[in-house]
Amino acid sequence: MHQKVTLDNGLRLLTSEMPHTRAVSVVFFIAAGSRYEVEPEAGISHFIEHICFKGTEKRQNSKEISEAIESVGGMINGGTDRELTTFWCRVTSEHFLLALDILVDLLRNSRFDATDIDRERQIIIEEINMSLDSPRQRVAMLIDELLWPGQPFGRDIAGSKEAVAALTRQQMLDFLSNHYLPNTTVVSIAGDIEHKQVQDTINQTLGEWKPNKVSAGFPNIGDQKIARLNIEFRDTEQAHLCLGVPGLSFFHPDRFAVDLLSIILGEGMSSRLFTEIREQQGLAYDIHSYSDHFADSGAVIIYAGVDPGRVDSALRSIIDQVSKLKDQISEAELGKAKEIAKGRLLLGLESSRNVAAWLGAQELLTSRILTTDEIISLVEAVTIKDLKRVAQQLLTSEKLNLAIVGPVKDDKPLARLLKL
């Protein structure tokens, strides 16, 4: 159960009363992320999220901000994704007003001090270096580049070292004024609260925030005609591979069918990939699949870490399992996948933070909130016929993308295996 109020300035407030808990979670969702960035400002959303925690006039530095929350046993953090940026805090209910005050302060009154920006610039470059040094993270970047070449989704959310090094304070302030707006913001609050009291507080705190024109972000165009392959040689113990195909947006009626296909294929220790590739053939320790959905795009991706000398065998077996998904699905598998999907949803919503995040993300990204019962009904409505139809539509040879990071030099044998 939740309630929604839209302020005069366009800010949307969601509340979910959870009287069984002593906690309150406050999450701000802002329509800012990599899909809103032109290439020269790649990483600016992520940079701004960092800088917002560096100090305001009221709280001069990051230590004062974190200490104010941690001293009452709470947690505070932020995150940047492709289509949204979040700032969140979780405290006991008696400290709700403190949590809200701190989040509003860092969002509305951050100083963007030049010294802080230069210092954080180096920190973010080290964050990028850390990702580049991790073959597992690097292969995830490469599969994105293959799926969305030359587009915002194909870039690392943190940007490149060159772009981060060149970003200026004025660019950040301009981006902030164009994207950090009440009419691009959802405030989602869940826990031991009372809706009317929260609404009054938000009105007093953010009612004067001025709206402006909203950016739609840059579209992602999917027109793949042939399979794509990218191998980055690294002298590592494992070869890390990602095999991916374009998926469906979260507005598409078949998105739950895609999720169920991924569950059957590679989510969990009883999935097909885990059972066959790890348990039966011993080709990998970690192998799994996942599905992503965005406003106008999506993806289904398989990850595996394998012995460099067995990449061919592993890829051949993975593609064999993907191919079988197009016409070999049992009622028992579908039933199990549905129970997994429903269980994850319901168990995840035991936490106030997860409830606030679940409500806020739906509202910001889709402007509609499906209830748990509605989602369960949509999941239950998926048939084997639906799964086979969607699998045959998405899992085709020309839509395959393979990224590898590891001691692999010859791409021709692997390219020949990219067929379904």
C-alpha positions in Angstrom: 0.0 0.0 0.0 1.3 3.4 -0.9 0.0 7.0 -1.4 1.1 9.5 -4.0 1.0 13.3 -4.0 2.2 15.7 -6.6 3.3 19.1 -5.4 2.5 22.2 -7.4 6.1 22.3 -8.7 5.8 18.8 -10.1 7.7 17.0 -7.4 6.1 13.6 -6.7 6.0 12.2 -3.2 5.3 8.5 -2.5 4.8 7.2 1.0 4.3 3.6 2.3 3.4 3.2 5.9 5.1 0.1 7.5 4.0 0.2 11.1 5.7 -3.1 11.9 9.2 -1.6 11.6 11.0 1.0 13.6 13.0 2.2 10.5 12.3 4.9 7.9 14.0 5.0 4.5 14.0 8.2 2.4 15.1 7.9 -1.3 15.3 10.7 -3.8 15.1 9.6 -7.4 16.3 12.1 -10.0 16.1 11.8 -13.8 19.8 12.2 -14.3 22.2 9.6 -15.6 24.4 8.5 -18.5 21.5 8.6 -21.1 21.2 12.4 -20.5 24.9 13.1 -21.3 26.5 14.1 -24.5 29.9 12.4 -25.1 32.1 15.3 -23.9 30.3 15.3 -20.5 30.3 11.5 -20.1 30.4 10.7 -16.4 29.0 14.1 -15.3 26.0 12.6 -13.5 28.2 10.3 -11.5 30.6 13.1 -10.7 27.8 15.4 -9.5 26.5 12.6 -7.3 29.9 12.4 -5.6 30.3 16.1 -5.2 26.9 16.5 -3.5 28.3 14.6 -0.5 31.3 16.9 -0.2 29.8 19.7 1.8 27.1 22.4 2.1 27.1 25.7 4.0 25.4 23.9 6.9 27.7 20.9 6.8 31.1 21.9 5.6 32.5 18.6 4.5 31.7 14.9 3.8 32.7 13.9 7.4 30.1 16.2 8.9 27.4 14.8 6.5 28.2 11.1 7.1 28.8 11.6 10.9 25.4 13.3 11.3 23.7 10.1 10.1 26.1 7.5 11.4 26.0 9.1 14.9 22.3 8.1 15.2 22.9 4.6 13.7 21.7 5.4 10.2 23.1 4.9 6.7 23.4 7.3 3.8 24.6 6.9 0.3 23.9 7.6 -3.4 24.2 5.9 -6.7 24.2 6.7 -10.4 22.7 4.6 -13.1 21.9 5.0 -16.8 18.5 6.6 -16.3 18.4 7.8 -12.7 20.5 9.0 -9.8 19.5 8.2 -6.2 20.3 9.6 -2.8 19.1 7.6 0.1 19.1 7.5 3.9 17.9 4.9 6.4 17.4 5.7 10.0 15.2 4.8 13.0 11.9 6.6 12.8 12.7 9.1 15.5 15.5 10.5 13.3 13.4 10.9 10.1 13.5 14.7 10.1 17.2 14.6 10.4 17.6 12.3 7.5 15.3 14.4 5.3 17.1 17.6 6.3 20.5 16.2 5.3 19.3 14.8 2.0 17.6 18.0 1.0 20.6 20.0 2.1 23.1 18.1 0.0 20.8 18.1 -3.0 19.8 21.8 -2.9 22.8 23.5 -1.2 25.9 21.6 -2.1 28.8 24.1 -2.6 30.6 22.5 -5.5 33.8 23.8 -4.1 36.6 23.9 -6.7 39.1 22.2 -4.4 36.6 19.5 -3.6 36.0 19.0 -7.3 39.7 18.6 -8.2 40.2 16.2 -5.3 37.2 14.1 -6.2 38.2 14.1 -9.9 41.3 12.1 -8.9 39.2 9.8 -6.7 36.8 9.1 -9.6 39.7 8.4 -12.0 41.0 5.9 -9.4 37.5 4.4 -9.4 37.7 4.1 -13.2 41.2 2.6 -12.9 39.9 0.0 -10.4 37.1 -1.0 -12.9 39.6 -1.2 -15.7 41.9 -3.4 -13.7 39.0 -5.8 -12.9 38.5 -8.2 -15.9 35.0 -9.0 -14.7 34.0 -5.3 -14.7 35.9 -4.6 -17.9 34.0 -7.3 -19.8 30.7 -5.8 -18.6 31.8 -2.5 -20.2 32.8 -4.2 -23.4 29.4 -6.0 -23.8 27.6 -2.7 -23.3 29.8 -1.2 -26.1 28.8 -4.0 -28.4 25.1 -3.8 -27.5 24.9 0.0 -27.8 27.8 1.2 -30.0 28.3 4.9 -30.1 25.4 5.5 -27.7 25.1 6.7 -24.1 24.2 3.1 -22.8 27.5 1.9 -24.4 29.6 4.1 -22.2 30.7 3.4 -18.7 28.5 5.3 -16.3 31.5 6.8 -14.6 32.8 8.1 -17.9 36.3 7.9 -19.3 39.4 9.2 -17.5 39.8 11.8 -20.3 36.2 13.1 -20.0 36.4 13.2 -16.2 39.7 15.1 -16.3 38.2 17.7 -18.6 34.8 18.4 -16.8 34.5 21.8 -15.3 32.6 23.2 -12.3 30.5 25.3 -14.7 29.5 22.3 -16.7 28.4 20.6 -13.5 26.4 23.6 -12.4 24.7 23.8 -15.8 23.9 20.1 -15.8 22.6 20.4 -12.2 20.2 23.3 -13.1 18.9 21.4 -16.1 18.3 18.0 -14.5 18.0 18.4 -10.7 14.5 19.8 -10.8 11.4 19.1 -8.7 9.5 18.0 -11.9 12.3 15.4 -12.5 12.4 14.2 -8.9 10.5 11.5 -7.0 10.8 11.3 -3.2 9.9 7.9 -1.9 9.6 7.3 1.9 8.7 4.0 3.5 8.7 2.8 7.1 7.3 3.9 10.4 5.7 7.1 9.1 2.3 8.9 8.8 1.5 10.1 5.3 -0.1 13.4 6.2 2.8 14.4 8.5 5.3 13.5 5.8 3.4 15.4 3.1 3.3 18.5 5.3 7.0 18.3 5.9 7.8 17.8 2.2 5.6 20.8 1.3 7.4 23.0 3.7 10.8 21.8 2.8 10.6 21.5 -1.0 7.4 23.4 -2.0 9.4 26.4 -3.2 11.8 24.5 -5.4 11.4 25.9 -8.9 10.5 23.6 -11.8 11.9 23.9 -15.4 11.8 22.2 -18.8 12.5 18.5 -18.6 15.1 16.8 -20.8 13.9 13.6 -22.5 17.4 12.1 -22.7 19.0 10.6 -25.8 17.4 7.7 -27.5 19.0 4.3 -27.9 18.8 2.8 -31.4 18.9 -0.9 -31.9 19.6 -1.9 -35.5 22.0 -4.8 -35.1 22.2 -6.8 -38.3 25.2 -9.1 -37.7 26.9 -10.8 -34.7 29.6 -8.7 -33.0 32.7 -9.8 -31.2 35.3 -7.9 -29.1 38.3 -9.5 -27.4 40.6 -7.6 -25.1 43.8 -9.5 -24.4 44.8 -9.7 -20.8 47.3 -12.0 -19.2 44.9 -13.4 -16.6 44.2 -16.8 -15.1 40.7 -16.8 -16.5 39.0 -15.7 -19.6 35.9 -13.6 -18.7 33.2 -13.6 -21.3 29.8 -12.0 -21.7 27.4 -13.2 -24.3 24.5 -10.8 -24.8 21.5 -10.0 -27.0 19.3 -6.9 -27.2 16.3 -7.2 -24.9 13.0 -5.3 -24.3 12.1 -2.1 -22.5 10.2 -2.1 -19.3 7.1 -0.8 -21.2 7.0 -3.9 -23.4 4.2 -6.4 -22.6 6.7 -9.3 -22.9 9.2 -8.0 -20.4 8.1 -10.5 -17.7 8.5 -13.3 -20.3 12.1 -12.1 -20.8 12.7 -12.2 -17.1 11.4 -15.7 -16.8 13.6 -16.9 -19.7 16.6 -15.5 -17.9 15.7 -17.2 -14.7 15.3 -20.6 -16.5 18.5 -20.1 -18.4 21.0 -18.8 -15.7 19.6 -17.4 -12.5 20.3 -19.6 -9.5 22.0 -22.9 -8.8 19.3 -25.0 -10.4 19.3 -23.0 -13.7 20.2 -24.7 -17.0 23.6 -22.9 -17.3 24.7 -23.6 -13.8 23.6 -27.2 -13.9 25.2 -27.9 -17.3 28.2 -25.7 -17.6 29.3 -25.8 -14.0 27.9 -29.0 -12.4 28.0 -31.4 -15.4 31.0 -30.1 -17.4 33.0 -28.3 -14.8 33.8 -25.4 -17.2 33.1 -22.5 -14.9 32.9 -21.5 -11.2 30.7 -18.5 -11.9 28.2 -18.6 -14.6 24.9 -16.7 -14.6 22.5 -14.7 -16.7 20.5 -11.5 -16.1 18.0 -9.3 -17.9 18.0 -5.5 -18.0 15.1 -3.2 -19.0 15.2 0.5 -19.8 12.8 3.1 -21.3 13.5 2.2 -24.9 15.9 -0.7 -24.7 17.0 -3.8 -22.8 19.4 -6.7 -22.8 19.8 -10.3 -21.8 23.4 -11.1 -20.8 25.3 -14.3 -19.8 28.5 -14.0 -17.8 31.1 -16.8 -17.3 34.7 -17.0 -16.1 36.5 -20.0 -17.7 39.9 -21.5 -18.3 41.5 -19.8 -21.3 42.1 -23.1 -22.9 38.4 -24.1 -22.7 36.8 -20.9 -24.0 35.7 -22.7 -27.2 34.1 -25.5 -25.3 32.4 -23.2 -22.8 31.0 -20.9 -25.5 29.8 -23.9 -27.6 28.0 -25.3 -24.5 26.5 -21.9 -23.6 25.2 -21.3 -27.1 23.8 -24.8 -27.1 21.8 -24.0 -24.0 20.6 -20.7 -25.4 19.5 -22.4 -28.6 17.5 -25.1 -26.7 15.6 -22.3 -24.9 13.9 -21.5 -28.1 11.8 -24.6 -28.3 12.5 -26.8 -25.2 10.8 -25.5 -22.1 8.7 -27.6 -19.7 5.7 -26.6 -17.6 7.8 -27.6 -14.5 10.5 -25.2 -15.4 8.1 -22.4 -16.1 6.3 -23.0 -12.8 9.6 -22.9 -10.9 10.7 -19.7 -12.6 7.4 -18.1 -11.7 7.8 -19.0 -8.0 11.4 -17.7 -8.1 10.2 -14.4 -9.6 7.4 -14.0 -7.1 9.5 -15.0 -4.1 12.2 -12.5 -4.9 9.7 -9.8 -5.3 7.9 -10.5 -2.0 10.9 -11.3 0.1 12.7 -8.1 -1.2 9.9 -5.9 0.1 10.4 -6.8 3.7 12.9 -3.9 4.0 11.8 -0.3 4.2 14.6 0.7 1.9 13.6 -1.8 -0.7 10.0 -0.7 -0.6 11.0 2.9 -1.0 13.3 2.0 -3.9 10.8 -0.2 -5.6 8.0 2.4 -5.5 10.3 5.3 -6.5 12.0 3.6 -9.4 8.7 2.6 -10.9 7.3 6.1 -10.6 10.3 7.9 -12.0 10.9 5.5 -14.9 7.4 4.6 -15.9 5.1 7.1 -14.2 3.1 4.1 -13.1 3.3 1.9 -10.0 2.3 -1.7 -10.4 1.2 -3.4 -7.1 2.7 -6.7 -6.1 -0.6 -8.4 -6.9 -0.5 -6.8 -10.4 3.0 -7.9 -11.1 2.3 -11.4 -9.8 -0.7 -11.6 -12.1 1.4 -10.6 -15.1 4.0 -13.2 -14.2 1.4 -15.9 -13.7 -0.2 -15.0 -17.1 3.0 -15.9 -19.0 2.7 -19.2 -20.9 5.2 -21.6 -22.5 3.9 -20.3 -25.9 4.9 -16.8 -24.8 8.4 -17.9 -23.7 9.1 -19.7 -27.0 7.8 -16.8 -29.1 9.9 -14.3 -27.2 13.0 -16.6 -27.3 12.7 -17.1 -31.0 12.3 -13.3 -31.5 15.3 -12.3 -29.3 17.7 -15.2 -29.6 18.9 -15.1 -33.2 22.4 -15.4 -34.7 22.6 -11.8 -36.0 21.8 -10.4 -32.6 24.5 -12.2 -30.7 27.3 -10.1 -29.0 30.4 -11.7 -27.4 32.9 -9.8 -25.3 36.0 -11.5 -23.8 38.7 -10.2 -21.5 41.6 -12.6 -21.0 44.5 -14.4 -22.7 42.6 -15.1 -25.9 44.2 -14.0 -29.2 42.4 -15.8 -32.1 38.9 -14.5 -32.7 38.1 -16.5 -35.8 37.1 -19.8 -34.2 34.9 -17.9 -31.7 33.3 -15.9 -34.4 32.3 -19.1 -36.2 30.5 -20.3 -33.0 28.2 -17.3 -32.9 25.3 -19.0 -34.4 21.9 -20.1 -33.1 
